[in-house]
Amino acid sequence: MSEKTIYDAAVIGGGLAGLSCAILLAKKGYKVVLFEKGTYPAHKVCGEYISMESWNFLTEELGVSLATMHLPFINRILVTSAKSKNVKAHLPLGGFGISRFTLDYDLKKIAEKNGVMVFNNCKVENVDFLNNIFSIKTEKGIFESNTCCGSYGKRSNLDAKWKRSFLTENNTRLNNYIGVKYHVTGPFTADEVALHNFKDGYCGLSKIEDEKYCLCYLTKASNLKNNNNSIEQMEETVLYKNLALKNIFLTAEKLYEKPLVISQVSFSNKTRVQDHVLMLGDAAGMITPLCGNGMSIALHTAKLAAGHISSYLQQNISRAVLENNYSKDWKKNFGKRIKMGRFIQRFFGKESFTNIFLIVMKVWPAFTKKIIRLTHGNPF
Ligand SMILES: Cc1cc2nc3c(=O)[nH]c(=O)nc-3n(C[C@H](O)[C@H](O)[C@H](O)COP(=O)(O)OP(=O)(O)OC[C@H]3O[C@@H](n4cnc5c(N)ncnc54)[C@H](O)[C@@H]3O)c2cc1C
């Protein structure tokens, strides 16, 4: 009877964080298995504006051919409010637009090319840790591994299994949001990411590949509830109060029939290590989308985790040190950024606050620059 494979690393969730970590570890020669509950390619709720800080990592370390994809570069931001106030600013580092449909699928192909065993349509149901080995129960059987990463996004069945504290919080301003996304075409500005505010939410518009634009908004779940759970009604009664946004919705040609919708988005604090599993990307903590930095943080967490996991697999550090070093590194790199994102989110969505914020941004450009700097990182 052949012996059961014990993988060096098991990765739960094949979004940006999971796929990148799996690729980096496979490139170092480790045996890696990745489980994704969905399929590829697939659309995801995301504004699809990526800060330039990730460009070199994606192209040079992961091998994504971004330069040949004719992607739009974005170096300006426009912020509007329902009271028709608006501010334009230059984005010092800038970013680019690419759909998750394209990017995640590309990364999945790169992972497989580098030897990662990718199982899609394969939800992880449970993780046990016994005798220094993880036993991962999935829809396709039980797998064993020396290390394990949880890169399953903002919320998953495993959070409930582990009784993670953010799930038991009452509804606060940090949780219970919904996200809605469309791909559209229309006469919009190619090199600008727009952030249009409305009551209890904001909507981003920016260009992606193939002359398409991503129109994506975040709002409190109560907005939907107060509109008979109808997205269309909510857009007409709430979002259209910002005339710039109304104009976009009325001129945009939607490229798929129904929007993609997610619920239960939470920006609460989360643990970075849970039952010896290293948490990556949104599973470790989510920055508010108005910062346009969640994808870069997800990619960067993958790089940090892969480095520490490799040291552990080389037997340079113990498991306790691996967990401690990753947690410390995470806090050092993202702690302030995530806090700042939450702080700014308070000002957006409340009409008077948003207007004051926009006035300050307009008369004091150094303030805008500072905010952008505090919510973004450097190339990694
Ligand atoms: C409305 C909105 C707009 C945003 N806009 C932007 C933006 O413009 N720019 C930006 O940088 N960031 C943005 N973000 C944030 C960004 O989308 C996330 O930070 C990023 O997707 C996190 O990547 P991830 O790999 O951690 O998670 P994900 O990309 O969510 O991947 C997690 C994967 O795990 C899988 N999974 C879950 N549970 C299991 C399980 N039990 N077993 C197996 N697989 C599982 C899921 O199917 C999924 O594919 C936005 C977020 C929202 C909500």
Ligand as a Chemical Component Dictionary entry (heavy atoms), coordinates in Angstrom:
data_LIG
# 
_chem_comp.id                   LIG 
_chem_comp.type                 NON-POLYMER 
_chem_comp.pdbx_formal_charge   0 
_chem_comp.three_letter_code    LIG 
# 
loop_
_chem_comp_atom.comp_id 
_chem_comp_atom.atom_id 
_chem_comp_atom.alt_atom_id 
_chem_comp_atom.type_symbol 
_chem_comp_atom.charge 
_chem_comp_atom.model_Cartn_x 
_chem_comp_atom.model_Cartn_y 
_chem_comp_atom.model_Cartn_z 
_chem_comp_atom.pdbx_ordinal 
LIG C1  C1  C 0 -17.212 46.013 -2.173 1  
LIG C2  C2  C 0 -15.737 45.738 -2.136 2  
LIG C3  C3  C 0 -14.885 46.435 -3.007 3  
LIG C4  C4  C 0 -13.498 46.208 -2.968 4  
LIG N1  N1  N 0 -12.678 46.904 -3.826 5  
LIG C5  C5  C 0 -11.345 46.733 -3.772 6  
LIG C6  C6  C 0 -10.480 47.442 -4.664 7  
LIG O1  O1  O 0 -10.908 48.187 -5.557 8  
LIG N2  N2  N 0 -9.138  47.260 -4.529 9  
LIG C7  C7  C 0 -8.598  46.412 -3.605 10 
LIG O2  O2  O 0 -7.371  46.290 -3.538 11 
LIG N3  N3  N 0 -9.400  45.698 -2.776 12 
LIG C8  C8  C 0 -10.753 45.825 -2.845 13 
LIG N4  N4  N 0 -11.560 45.086 -2.024 14 
LIG C9  C9  C 0 -10.954 44.112 -1.100 15 
LIG C10 C10 C 0 -10.519 42.851 -1.839 16 
LIG O3  O3  O 0 -11.560 42.357 -2.644 17 
LIG C11 C11 C 0 -10.112 41.772 -0.827 18 
LIG O4  O4  O 0 -9.271  42.363 0.146  19 
LIG C12 C12 C 0 -9.384  40.607 -1.497 20 
LIG O5  O5  O 0 -10.245 39.979 -2.397 21 
LIG C13 C13 C 0 -8.911  39.611 -0.452 22 
LIG O6  O6  O 0 -8.375  38.470 -1.070 23 
LIG P1  P1  P 0 -8.369  37.077 -0.314 24 
LIG O7  O7  O 0 -7.517  36.171 -1.127 25 
LIG O8  O8  O 0 -8.074  37.260 1.108  26 
LIG O9  O9  O 0 -9.886  36.570 -0.345 27 
LIG P2  P2  P 0 -10.810 36.138 -1.586 28 
LIG O10 O10 O 0 -10.367 36.746 -2.839 29 
LIG O11 O11 O 0 -12.208 36.386 -1.116 30 
LIG O12 O12 O 0 -10.566 34.557 -1.698 31 
LIG C14 C14 C 0 -11.021 33.664 -0.737 32 
LIG C15 C15 C 0 -11.347 32.359 -1.443 33 
LIG O13 O13 O 0 -11.579 31.327 -0.473 34 
LIG C16 C16 C 0 -12.620 30.486 -0.939 35 
LIG N5  N5  N 0 -13.191 29.790 0.234  36 
LIG C17 C17 C 0 -13.942 30.311 1.241  37 
LIG N6  N6  N 0 -14.234 29.357 2.147  38 
LIG C18 C18 C 0 -13.646 28.210 1.722  39 
LIG C19 C19 C 0 -13.574 26.875 2.234  40 
LIG N7  N7  N 0 -14.148 26.537 3.385  41 
LIG N8  N8  N 0 -12.886 25.960 1.507  42 
LIG C20 C20 C 0 -12.285 26.286 0.334  43 
LIG N9  N9  N 0 -12.320 27.528 -0.188 44 
LIG C21 C21 C 0 -12.979 28.472 0.496  45 
LIG C22 C22 C 0 -13.584 31.451 -1.638 46 
LIG O14 O14 O 0 -14.384 30.795 -2.578 47 
LIG C23 C23 C 0 -12.616 32.450 -2.295 48 
LIG O15 O15 O 0 -12.300 32.121 -3.619 49 
LIG C24 C24 C 0 -12.948 45.266 -2.043 50 
LIG C25 C25 C 0 -13.829 44.533 -1.199 51 
LIG C26 C26 C 0 -15.197 44.769 -1.243 52 
LIG C27 C27 C 0 -16.094 43.973 -0.329 53 
# 
loop_
_chem_comp_bond.comp_id 
_chem_comp_bond.atom_id_1 
_chem_comp_bond.atom_id_2 
_chem_comp_bond.value_order 
_chem_comp_bond.pdbx_ordinal 
LIG C1  C2  SING 1  
LIG C2  C3  SING 2  
LIG C2  C26 DOUB 3  
LIG C3  C4  DOUB 4  
LIG C4  N1  SING 5  
LIG C4  C24 SING 6  
LIG N1  C5  DOUB 7  
LIG C5  C6  SING 8  
LIG C5  C8  SING 9  
LIG C6  O1  DOUB 10 
LIG C6  N2  SING 11 
LIG N2  C7  SING 12 
LIG C7  O2  DOUB 13 
LIG C7  N3  SING 14 
LIG N3  C8  DOUB 15 
LIG C8  N4  SING 16 
LIG N4  C9  SING 17 
LIG N4  C24 SING 18 
LIG C9  C10 SING 19 
LIG C10 O3  SING 20 
LIG C10 C11 SING 21 
LIG C11 O4  SING 22 
LIG C11 C12 SING 23 
LIG C12 O5  SING 24 
LIG C12 C13 SING 25 
LIG C13 O6  SING 26 
LIG O6  P1  SING 27 
LIG P1  O7  DOUB 28 
LIG P1  O8  SING 29 
LIG P1  O9  SING 30 
LIG O9  P2  SING 31 
LIG P2  O10 DOUB 32 
LIG P2  O11 SING 33 
LIG P2  O12 SING 34 
LIG O12 C14 SING 35 
LIG C14 C15 SING 36 
LIG C15 O13 SING 37 
LIG C15 C23 SING 38 
LIG O13 C16 SING 39 
LIG C16 N5  SING 40 
LIG C16 C22 SING 41 
LIG N5  C17 SING 42 
LIG N5  C21 SING 43 
LIG C17 N6  DOUB 44 
LIG N6  C18 SING 45 
LIG C18 C19 SING 46 
LIG C18 C21 DOUB 47 
LIG C19 N7  SING 48 
LIG C19 N8  DOUB 49 
LIG N8  C20 SING 50 
LIG C20 N9  DOUB 51 
LIG N9  C21 SING 52 
LIG C22 O14 SING 53 
LIG C22 C23 SING 54 
LIG C23 O15 SING 55 
LIG C24 C25 DOUB 56 
LIG C25 C26 SING 57 
LIG C26 C27 SING 58 
# 
